[in-house]
Amino acid sequence: MANPQNERRLKNRFLVWFGERVGPKLLKYFYHTNEWEFEGAHHYEDAISSGKSVIIASWHSTLLTVFMGLANKNFHGLAGNHHPEAEIISRIGAKLGWDVIRGSSTDGGKAAYDSMLNILKTPGNVFAITPDGPQGPAKIPKAGTIRAAQKTGAVIVPAAGQSTKRWSFTNWDTFYLSKPHGKIIQLFGEPIFLEPNESYSNCAERYCIGASRFGETFFTPRGFLLRGNYRQRSSALAT
């Protein structure tokens, strides 16, 4: 009689093996066949040049666009401890030039958080994180991101990205995956500096205000329009 535990172990090994080999190729096809436009990258680049460490903060819904837009820069990221999904993410990240540590707010959080703090204490390091991940609620930053910035002096740079062609998947959030042969815009906001003794509620409000300046991104057949403080782009990417 088959042993369910052994079958599950073999299945997980196959999923990790398959994901590591196929995942990077699929993501490169989905994202690298798009035309990219970057706006505001100088915000995190200037912070690095001035000797600051940086937290790139993207809401969970658009994390893949930010992940692919910052690939091959040797930046740091975070994956959960749930096997095999987290193992696949970690290995794909390594293939795409990321240094991924393991842990989350619900599993292995203390070790992962300490690792993140140690990384951010080194000037010039960049750590990308989803403030509302991995389980939501959507677009409400958890305390960990805020406290990490306060404890290390890192600046938070909000980031968002979207494609004119995309799939959407909805559970606790709407998660986007770019389709190939479209146009992608990657946005970086102004750095947010948090005082060590500032309250969490005030810091969270400041971050949400900074992130909301991107506005919601709406796509039309002739391009897209960004709400908020960014200029209208109704036909910027229509060519």
DOMI-620194 format. One line per 2 residues: number of its first residue (from 1); for each residue x, y, z of N, C-alpha, C. Coordinates in pm, 1 decimal. Layout:
BEGIN
NUM	X,Y,Z,X,Y,Z,X,Y,Z  ... $
// end
This chain:
BEGIN
1	85.5,-119.7,0.0,0.0,0.0,0.0,88.8,124.3,0.0  51.3,220.7,-81.4,131.5,343.1,-93.4,131.2,420.4,37.9 $
3	245.3,481.7,65.4,259.3,564.0,185.1,227.1,708.8,147.0  115.1,766.4,199.8,75.3,903.4,161.6,184.1,1006.3,190.3 $
5	258.6,986.6,299.5,363.4,1081.9,333.9,476.3,1079.0,230.5  515.6,959.5,187.3,619.4,948.0,85.2,572.3,1004.6,-48.3 $
7	444.1,978.5,-82.1,389.8,1032.6,-206.4,390.6,1184.9,-203.6  354.0,1241.7,-90.8,353.0,1386.9,-78.3,494.2,1443.2,-87.4 $
9	591.1,1372.1,-25.6,729.1,1416.8,-30.5,782.8,1413.6,-173.9  752.1,1306.9,-246.0,796.5,1295.7,-385.1,729.9,1401.7,-472.9 $
11	601.6,1426.6,-447.3,529.8,1529.5,-523.2,591.9,1666.3,-498.9  623.7,1696.5,-372.5,683.6,1826.0,-340.6,820.2,1841.6,-406.9 $
13	898.7,1733.3,-406.7,1029.8,1738.7,-470.8,1017.1,1764.8,-620.4  918.3,1699.4,-681.5,896.7,1722.0,-825.3,853.7,1865.6,-851.5 $
15	762.3,1918.3,-767.7,716.1,2055.3,-786.9,831.4,2154.6,-774.2  918.8,2133.5,-677.2,1033.4,2222.4,-660.1,1127.9,2210.7,-780.0 $
17	1156.2,2087.1,-821.1,1243.5,2064.5,-937.1,1186.5,2129.9,-1061.9  1057.3,2109.4,-1085.7,992.3,2165.3,-1204.4,985.7,2317.8,-1197.1 $
19	946.7,2369.3,-1079.7,933.9,2513.9,-1064.4,1064.7,2587.6,-1081.9  1173.2,2530.3,-1028.7,1304.1,2594.7,-1040.4,1349.1,2603.5,-1185.1 $
21	1317.0,2501.2,-1264.0,1363.8,2498.4,-1402.9,1271.9,2572.0,-1499.7  1142.5,2565.3,-1475.2,1046.7,2625.0,-1568.3,1005.7,2766.5,-1526.7 $
23	994.9,2790.4,-1396.8,947.4,2919.0,-1346.7,1023.0,3039.3,-1400.1  1156.5,3042.9,-1389.5,1230.0,3159.4,-1440.6,1209.5,3182.1,-1590.2 $
25	1202.4,3075.2,-1667.6,1182.6,3088.7,-1811.6,1045.5,3148.4,-1843.0  942.2,3101.6,-1771.6,808.6,3155.2,-1793.8,800.5,3303.0,-1756.6 $
27	856.3,3338.6,-1640.6,850.8,3477.8,-1597.1,927.1,3569.3,-1692.8  1041.7,3523.2,-1740.0,1116.7,3603.3,-1836.6,1036.3,3624.4,-1964.1 $
29	966.6,3519.1,-2007.6,884.7,3533.0,-2127.8,768.8,3629.5,-2103.4  699.8,3613.9,-1991.4,586.1,3700.2,-1962.0,627.4,3847.4,-1949.5 $
31	740.5,3871.2,-1883.6,777.0,4008.7,-1849.6,878.3,4071.3,-1944.9  974.5,3995.0,-1991.1,1080.1,4053.0,-2073.9,1038.4,4074.1,-2218.7 $
33	923.5,4020.4,-2257.8,872.7,4050.2,-2391.6,786.9,4176.5,-2391.9  769.4,4237.5,-2275.3,698.9,4364.6,-2264.8,794.2,4480.9,-2287.7 $
35	739.2,4593.1,-2326.9,814.0,4718.7,-2330.6,801.9,4783.3,-2192.3  916.3,4816.8,-2133.9,918.3,4869.3,-1997.0,942.8,5019.5,-1995.8 $
37	879.1,5084.7,-1900.4,907.9,5224.9,-1870.7,924.0,5238.3,-1719.9  1032.9,5301.0,-1675.9,1060.4,5320.4,-1533.7,1047.0,5469.1,-1499.7 $
39	985.3,5496.0,-1387.2,972.7,5634.0,-1341.0,1004.5,5641.1,-1192.1  1093.4,5729.9,-1155.2,1125.5,5751.2,-1014.8,1233.0,5660.9,-958.1 $
41	1304.1,5586.4,-1044.4,1408.2,5496.8,-993.3,1517.8,5572.9,-919.5  1532.5,5701.4,-952.8,1636.5,5780.5,-885.0,1610.0,5793.0,-735.4 $
43	1484.8,5771.9,-693.3,1454.5,5784.6,-550.8,1531.7,5681.4,-468.5  1531.7,5557.4,-511.8,1607.2,5457.8,-434.5,1755.8,5462.1,-469.4 $
45	1789.2,5498.2,-593.3,1929.6,5507.0,-632.4,2001.3,5619.0,-556.3  1935.3,5732.7,-540.7,1994.5,5843.7,-465.4,2012.9,5807.8,-318.5 $
47	1917.1,5734.4,-263.1,1928.0,5693.3,-122.8,2047.9,5601.1,-103.5  2066.6,5508.2,-198.0,2182.1,5418.8,-190.5,2311.6,5498.9,-199.6 $
49	2316.1,5594.4,-291.8,2437.2,5675.5,-311.6,2470.8,5758.6,-188.1  2367.4,5795.8,-112.2,2389.6,5877.2,7.7,2422.3,5793.1,130.6 $
51	2433.9,5660.4,112.9,2472.1,5574.1,223.8,2357.0,5519.5,304.7  2235.9,5529.1,251.6,2119.0,5476.0,320.5,2088.8,5334.0,274.2 $
53	2033.8,5255.1,362.2,1973.1,5129.3,318.7,1828.6,5159.1,280.8  1771.1,5072.9,197.1,1641.1,5103.0,137.3,1547.2,4983.8,149.7 $
55	1423.1,5012.6,187.0,1315.8,4914.8,181.0,1228.2,4950.7,60.9  1226.9,4864.1,-41.1,1134.8,4880.6,-152.8,1004.5,4813.7,-112.2 $
57	898.2,4891.5,-100.2,771.9,4839.8,-48.0,665.2,4842.0,-156.7  616.9,4723.7,-191.7,512.5,4709.5,-293.2,395.9,4632.3,-234.3 $
59	275.5,4679.2,-260.7,159.5,4601.3,-219.1,164.1,4463.9,-285.2  105.9,4365.2,-219.9,107.7,4227.3,-266.9,54.4,4214.2,-410.0 $
61	-43.0,4294.6,-446.1,-109.4,4279.2,-576.1,-15.0,4297.2,-693.8  86.2,4383.4,-679.8,175.4,4411.9,-793.2,319.7,4369.1,-767.7 $
63	338.0,4278.5,-672.1,475.6,4244.3,-634.3,553.5,4178.3,-747.9  488.1,4100.9,-835.6,561.8,4033.0,-941.7,622.9,4131.5,-1040.7 $
65	550.6,4239.8,-1069.1,605.8,4340.0,-1159.3,728.9,4405.0,-1097.7  720.8,4439.3,-970.1,835.6,4498.7,-901.1,949.8,4397.8,-893.4 $
67	917.5,4273.9,-863.0,1015.8,4165.6,-854.7,1092.7,4151.1,-986.0  1020.7,4151.3,-1097.5,1085.8,4134.7,-1226.9,1157.0,4262.4,-1271.7 $
69	1102.9,4375.8,-1234.9,1166.7,4501.8,-1272.4,1299.2,4526.2,-1202.0  1317.6,4461.8,-1086.1,1440.5,4478.8,-1008.5,1527.4,4353.5,-1010.4 $
71	1499.8,4263.1,-1102.4,1577.5,4139.4,-1109.9,1722.4,4166.8,-1146.9  1810.4,4074.9,-1105.9,1953.7,4078.7,-1138.7,2026.8,4200.2,-1082.0 $
73	1979.1,4251.4,-969.3,2046.6,4361.1,-900.4,2105.4,4316.2,-766.7  2091.9,4188.0,-734.8,2140.8,4133.2,-608.0,2074.4,4198.2,-487.3 $
75	1949.9,4241.2,-504.1,1873.4,4293.0,-391.9,1822.5,4176.4,-307.7  1773.0,4208.8,-189.2,1725.3,4107.8,-95.6,1572.9,4103.1,-95.0 $
77	1519.6,3984.0,-73.1,1375.6,3966.2,-66.3,1339.7,3861.3,36.6  1208.3,3837.4,50.3,1157.4,3749.7,155.1,1058.4,3650.5,96.1 $
79	1072.1,3524.7,131.8,974.5,3421.0,96.5,933.3,3349.2,223.8  812.9,3296.6,224.7,762.4,3228.6,343.4,832.5,3096.3,368.4 $
81	783.9,3022.3,468.1,841.7,2892.8,502.5,753.4,2776.5,462.8  646.1,2804.5,388.4,552.8,2697.8,352.4,604.8,2622.6,230.7 $
83	641.0,2497.9,251.8,697.0,2413.0,146.0,581.9,2346.5,71.6  585.1,2333.6,-64.1,699.2,2365.7,-151.1,694.6,2505.5,-213.1 $
85	582.3,2578.7,-191.5,566.5,2706.5,-260.3,681.7,2802.2,-231.6  717.1,2814.4,-102.7,822.7,2907.6,-66.0,957.7,2864.2,-121.1 $
87	980.2,2733.0,-125.3,1106.2,2682.5,-180.3,1116.0,2714.0,-329.5  1004.7,2701.1,-400.2,1003.1,2734.7,-542.5,1031.1,2883.2,-562.5 $
89	963.7,2967.3,-484.2,985.0,3111.9,-494.4,1130.3,3146.9,-466.0  1186.5,3084.7,-361.0,1324.5,3113.1,-324.0,1420.8,3076.6,-436.1 $
91	1399.0,2960.7,-497.7,1490.4,2915.4,-602.9,1473.5,2997.2,-731.0  1349.8,3033.0,-762.6,1327.6,3120.2,-878.5,1394.8,3254.6,-855.7 $
93	1378.9,3308.0,-734.1,1442.2,3435.6,-702.1,1592.6,3431.0,-719.9  1654.5,3322.5,-673.5,1799.5,3308.5,-688.9,1839.3,3305.1,-835.8 $
95	1759.3,3236.4,-918.0,1787.6,3229.8,-1061.3,1776.1,3366.0,-1128.6  1693.0,3453.5,-1070.7,1669.6,3584.8,-1129.6,1749.4,3695.2,-1059.2 $
97	1851.2,3655.9,-983.5,1941.5,3754.7,-926.6,1896.2,3817.5,-796.9  1813.1,3747.2,-719.3,1770.4,3794.7,-588.6,1836.3,3711.3,-478.3 $
99	1859.2,3774.1,-364.0,1902.1,3702.1,-243.9,1779.0,3689.1,-155.0  1721.8,3569.5,-149.8,1594.3,3549.1,-81.7,1616.8,3480.5,52.1 $
101	1563.0,3539.6,158.8,1564.6,3475.3,289.1,1426.5,3418.0,315.8  1418.8,3320.9,405.2,1294.8,3247.4,427.9,1231.4,3285.1,560.9 $
103	1098.5,3299.4,558.6,1023.6,3329.8,679.3,909.8,3423.4,647.7  814.1,3435.3,740.0,701.3,3525.9,723.1,649.8,3565.8,860.0 $
105	547.0,3649.7,858.6,491.5,3694.9,986.1,419.1,3583.1,1060.1  387.8,3472.3,990.3,314.0,3363.1,1053.1,396.6,3237.1,1071.8 $
107	515.4,3232.6,1009.6,593.8,3108.5,1016.3,742.0,3143.5,1002.8  815.9,3124.9,1109.5,958.2,3156.5,1104.0,986.3,3304.7,1103.6 $
109	891.8,3381.5,1155.2,902.5,3525.9,1143.7,1018.8,3587.1,1218.9  1049.3,3537.4,1337.1,1154.7,3597.4,1419.7,1290.1,3588.7,1351.0 $
111	1326.6,3470.8,1302.2,1456.2,3455.4,1236.1,1464.4,3538.5,1108.8  1355.9,3537.5,1029.7,1354.4,3614.9,905.5,1362.8,3763.7,934.7 $
113	1291.4,3807.9,1037.4,1291.6,3949.5,1072.8,1430.2,3994.7,1119.5  1494.2,3912.4,1200.9,1629.5,3945.2,1246.4,1726.8,3951.2,1129.0 $
115	1711.7,3860.0,1034.4,1797.6,3862.7,915.6,1775.4,3990.8,835.8  1648.8,4030.0,822.2,1617.6,4152.2,749.7,1679.4,4273.7,818.0 $
117	1672.1,4279.2,950.3,1731.5,4390.9,1024.0,1882.6,4396.0,1002.9  1946.9,4281.5,1008.7,2092.5,4277.5,989.1,2130.2,4325.6,849.1 $
119	2051.7,4286.4,750.3,2078.4,4330.5,613.4,2061.9,4481.6,601.0  1955.6,4534.8,660.6,1926.2,4677.8,647.5,2019.0,4765.8,730.6 $
121	2089.7,4707.8,824.4,2185.7,4786.8,902.6,2311.7,4817.3,822.4  2328.7,4751.0,708.8,2444.0,4777.1,623.0,2407.2,4881.5,518.8 $
123	2474.5,4997.1,517.7,2441.3,5103.2,420.7,2449.0,5052.3,277.6  2352.1,5092.7,196.4,2351.4,5056.4,55.6,2274.9,4930.7,22.7 $
125	2234.3,4855.1,124.5,2156.0,4734.7,98.0,2011.5,4770.1,65.4  1951.0,4687.7,-17.9,1810.8,4707.6,-57.8,1733.0,4581.1,-27.2 $
127	1620.5,4597.7,41.3,1534.8,4484.7,77.9,1394.1,4513.8,26.5  1341.9,4424.4,-57.1,1206.5,4440.5,-110.0,1108.5,4358.5,-27.3 $
129	993.9,4417.3,3.0,896.4,4350.7,88.7,756.5,4395.4,50.7  658.3,4309.8,79.2,517.4,4346.8,61.8,459.7,4377.6,199.6 $
131	432.9,4503.7,229.2,386.6,4540.0,363.4,254.7,4474.5,403.8  172.5,4434.3,305.7,44.0,4372.1,337.9,45.8,4220.5,318.0 $
133	162.3,4163.9,285.7,170.1,4019.6,263.0,209.6,3945.1,389.3  202.3,3811.6,389.0,155.7,3730.7,276.4,7.0,3699.3,277.2 $
135	-66.2,3742.8,380.9,-206.2,3701.0,392.7,-302.6,3817.4,411.5  -254.6,3941.4,395.7,-344.7,4054.8,406.4,-369.6,4098.0,549.9 $
137	-467.1,4186.9,570.4,-559.1,4243.4,472.1,-489.8,4333.7,369.7  -551.3,4344.8,252.6,-491.1,4415.1,141.0,-471.3,4563.8,171.1 $
139	-352.9,4611.8,134.3,-318.2,4753.9,139.6,-325.2,4812.5,280.6  -298.3,4726.9,379.4,-281.9,4772.9,517.6,-143.9,4725.3,563.1 $
141	-49.7,4818.0,584.0,87.5,4775.6,615.9,96.7,4712.8,753.6  170.0,4602.0,760.3,195.6,4538.3,889.5,304.6,4615.0,964.0 $
143	309.4,4591.8,1093.2,403.7,4666.1,1176.8,548.8,4632.6,1144.7  575.3,4511.3,1093.6,713.5,4469.3,1071.6,790.5,4560.0,978.9 $
145	729.2,4601.4,870.0,796.3,4690.5,775.4,827.3,4823.9,839.2  729.5,4876.9,912.5,746.6,5006.4,978.9,858.4,4998.8,1081.6 $
147	853.8,4897.0,1165.9,953.7,4884.8,1272.8,1094.0,4862.1,1216.6  1103.0,4788.7,1106.4,1234.5,4764.1,1046.3,1297.9,4895.1,1000.6 $
149	1218.0,4981.0,941.1,1269.8,5110.7,897.8,1311.4,5195.6,1017.5  1232.3,5191.5,1123.8,1264.5,5271.2,1242.5,1389.8,5220.1,1313.7 $
151	1405.7,5089.6,1319.8,1518.6,5032.1,1392.5,1650.9,5043.8,1317.1  1645.5,5048.4,1185.5,1768.9,5046.5,1106.0,1801.6,5179.2,1039.6 $
153	1706.1,5272.5,1038.3,1727.9,5399.0,968.5,1710.7,5388.5,817.9  1659.7,5274.4,770.7,1636.1,5257.9,626.8,1521.7,5348.6,582.6 $
155	1528.6,5394.3,458.8,1418.4,5470.6,401.5,1325.7,5374.2,328.7  1198.1,5406.5,328.1,1099.7,5326.1,256.1,1068.4,5394.3,123.7 $
157	1083.4,5321.1,14.8,1048.7,5372.6,-117.3,930.3,5291.3,-168.7  811.3,5353.3,-175.8,695.8,5280.2,-230.1,717.8,5246.6,-377.1 $
159	667.2,5131.8,-418.9,682.0,5089.8,-558.0,552.7,5025.4,-605.8  525.9,5041.0,-733.3,409.3,4978.8,-794.6,437.4,4960.2,-942.3 $
161	373.7,4861.4,-1002.4,392.1,4839.6,-1144.8,273.5,4765.7,-1202.2  248.5,4788.2,-1330.7,136.4,4720.7,-1394.5,158.8,4712.3,-1543.9 $
163	91.3,4619.7,-1606.4,103.9,4595.7,-1749.9,-28.7,4622.0,-1820.0  -19.6,4660.0,-1946.8,-141.5,4680.0,-2025.4,-211.4,4547.8,-2053.5 $
165	-137.8,4437.0,-2045.1,-195.2,4304.4,-2063.8,-162.1,4221.2,-1940.9  -263.5,4162.7,-1878.2,-237.1,4092.6,-1753.4,-349.7,3996.4,-1719.7 $
167	-314.5,3895.6,-1641.6,-412.5,3809.6,-1578.2,-432.5,3857.8,-1434.5  -548.8,3833.9,-1378.1,-573.8,3867.5,-1237.4,-628.4,3745.2,-1165.3 $
169	-585.0,3728.4,-1041.2,-624.9,3616.5,-957.7,-668.9,3674.0,-823.2  -785.8,3636.6,-777.5,-842.4,3698.6,-658.5,-861.9,3596.7,-547.2 $
171	-805.5,3627.6,-429.0,-841.7,3557.8,-305.4,-863.7,3665.3,-199.5  -766.5,3688.2,-111.6,-780.6,3800.8,-18.9,-740.2,3931.6,-85.6 $
173	-678.6,3922.3,-201.5,-634.0,4037.9,-278.3,-645.9,4001.2,-426.1  -638.0,4100.4,-512.9,-629.8,4073.4,-655.9,-483.9,4077.9,-696.4 $
175	-432.4,3962.4,-737.3,-291.7,3946.9,-770.2,-276.4,3947.2,-921.7  -178.6,4024.6,-972.2,-163.7,4042.2,-1115.8,-39.5,3970.4,-1169.4 $
177	-55.7,3909.7,-1285.7,52.6,3846.5,-1358.6,51.1,3901.8,-1500.4  163.6,3956.0,-1542.5,169.9,4017.6,-1674.1,158.5,3914.1,-1785.5 $
179	89.0,3952.0,-1891.5,89.7,3873.7,-2014.0,204.4,3923.3,-2102.3  251.7,3840.8,-2193.5,360.3,3885.5,-2280.9,314.2,3987.6,-2384.7 $
181	413.7,4061.3,-2437.8,394.9,4151.2,-2551.1,300.0,4267.2,-2520.9  310.7,4320.6,-2402.2,237.4,4441.3,-2367.0,333.9,4552.0,-2331.4 $
183	288.0,4644.5,-2248.9,371.7,4755.0,-2202.5,356.8,4767.3,-2051.4  468.8,4780.0,-1982.8,471.5,4783.7,-1837.1,529.3,4916.8,-1791.2 $
185	467.7,4974.2,-1688.7,527.7,5089.2,-1622.3,560.0,5050.0,-1479.0  680.9,5084.9,-1437.1,728.7,5060.0,-1300.9,751.5,5194.3,-1235.1 $
187	683.0,5219.2,-1123.9,688.7,5347.7,-1054.8,753.1,5333.2,-917.7  837.2,5430.1,-883.5,896.1,5439.1,-750.1,861.8,5575.4,-692.3 $
189	812.2,5576.5,-568.1,771.9,5701.1,-504.7,884.3,5767.0,-427.3  853.7,5883.6,-374.4,951.7,5956.8,-295.1,982.5,5882.2,-165.3 $
191	1108.4,5885.5,-119.6,1145.9,5814.3,3.1,1068.3,5864.1,124.9  1036.4,5772.0,212.5,966.9,5804.1,336.7,1063.6,5778.4,452.3 $
193	1091.3,5882.2,529.1,1181.6,5872.8,643.1,1097.8,5866.9,771.2  1117.2,5764.0,850.7,1040.3,5746.3,973.4,1127.9,5772.0,1095.0 $
195	1074.7,5845.9,1189.8,1147.0,5873.4,1313.9,1140.8,5751.2,1405.9  1248.4,5724.2,1480.1,1252.6,5603.4,1565.7,1139.4,5595.0,1666.2 $
197	1095.3,5709.4,1720.4,991.8,5708.2,1823.6,852.1,5741.2,1770.1  838.7,5749.2,1641.9,709.0,5781.1,1581.2,614.0,5663.0,1599.8 $
199	487.4,5690.8,1624.3,390.9,5583.3,1649.6,365.2,5503.1,1522.3  327.2,5376.6,1542.6,298.1,5291.0,1427.8,184.4,5349.3,1344.1 $
201	78.8,5395.9,1409.1,-37.0,5446.2,1334.9,0.2,5565.1,1248.0  85.3,5652.7,1299.4,126.4,5768.9,1221.3,215.5,5726.1,1104.1 $
203	307.6,5633.3,1131.6,395.8,5583.4,1025.6,315.2,5512.7,916.3  220.4,5429.2,957.5,138.4,5357.4,860.4,58.1,5453.2,774.9 $
205	5.6,5557.2,837.9,-70.8,5656.7,762.3,17.9,5728.0,661.1  139.6,5763.5,703.0,231.9,5830.5,611.1,269.3,5741.4,494.2 $
207	290.6,5611.4,523.3,323.2,5520.2,414.2,206.4,5507.1,316.9  85.8,5490.3,369.6,-31.0,5474.9,282.9,-52.7,5599.0,196.5 $
209	-27.0,5716.8,253.1,-38.9,5839.5,174.1,64.1,5839.1,62.2  188.4,5798.8,95.7,292.8,5793.6,-5.9,261.0,5693.9,-115.3 $
211	210.8,5577.0,-76.0,177.9,5473.5,-174.4,57.9,5513.0,-258.4  -36.5,5586.7,-198.5,-158.0,5623.3,-271.0,-131.9,5728.1,-378.7 $
213	-15.5,5791.8,-376.2,14.6,5891.4,-478.4,26.7,5831.2,-617.0  47.8,5698.0,-622.3,45.8,5632.2,-751.5,-95.4,5632.8,-808.7 $
215	-195.3,5635.2,-720.8,-332.1,5623.0,-764.2,-361.7,5482.6,-813.2  -481.4,5461.7,-857.2,-518.0,5336.5,-921.1,-483.9,5347.1,-1068.9 $
217	-437.8,5238.3,-1125.6,-397.7,5236.8,-1265.4,-507.7,5174.0,-1349.6  -558.8,5250.8,-1442.4,-664.5,5202.1,-1530.0,-613.1,5197.9,-1672.2 $
219	-635.5,5088.9,-1740.1,-585.9,5072.6,-1875.3,-699.4,5084.5,-1975.3  -669.6,5149.4,-2087.2,-764.3,5164.9,-2196.4,-698.7,5109.5,-2322.0 $
221	-772.5,5091.8,-2429.4,-711.3,5040.6,-2551.4,-600.0,5130.1,-2605.9  -598.0,5257.0,-2565.1,-497.3,5348.6,-2618.2,-394.4,5390.4,-2513.3 $
223	-383.1,5314.3,-2408.2,-282.9,5348.8,-2307.4,-341.7,5336.8,-2168.4  -300.9,5424.5,-2076.5,-358.8,5418.3,-1944.1,-350.3,5552.4,-1874.9 $
225	-424.0,5564.9,-1769.7,-434.3,5688.3,-1694.8,-399.4,5660.4,-1550.2  -309.8,5739.9,-1493.9,-276.9,5726.9,-1352.3,-345.5,5838.1,-1274.7 $
227	-417.9,5800.4,-1170.0,-474.4,5900.5,-1080.3,-370.7,5939.8,-976.7  -405.2,6037.9,-893.3,-312.9,6081.3,-790.0,-227.9,6196.2,-839.4 $
229	-106.5,6210.5,-785.6,-20.6,6322.9,-818.7,59.0,6303.8,-945.8  52.6,6183.1,-1003.5,126.3,6159.7,-1126.3,47.2,6210.4,-1245.5 $
231	117.7,6247.4,-1349.4,54.1,6306.5,-1466.2,-31.1,6203.4,-1540.3  -125.9,6254.7,-1616.5,-209.1,6167.2,-1696.6,-124.8,6107.9,-1809.5 $
233	-157.6,5980.9,-1842.1,-85.2,5912.0,-1947.1,-185.2,5844.3,-2041.4  -286.7,5913.8,-2082.6,-392.4,5850.9,-2161.3,-343.2,5794.9,-2292.5 $
235	-230.2,5847.0,-2343.3,-180.1,5792.5,-2469.8,-29.7,5775.9,-2467.8  30.5,5782.7,-2350.6,177.1,5779.8,-2342.2,234.6,5650.5,-2395.9 $
237	163.1,5541.3,-2374.5,212.1,5411.4,-2418.4,128.3,5355.5,-2532.6  62.0,5443.3,-2607.4,-28.1,5396.6,-2712.2,45.3,5364.4,-2840.8 $
239	169.4,5411.7,-2852.0,241.3,5388.2,-2976.4,298.3,5248.8,-2979.8 $
// end
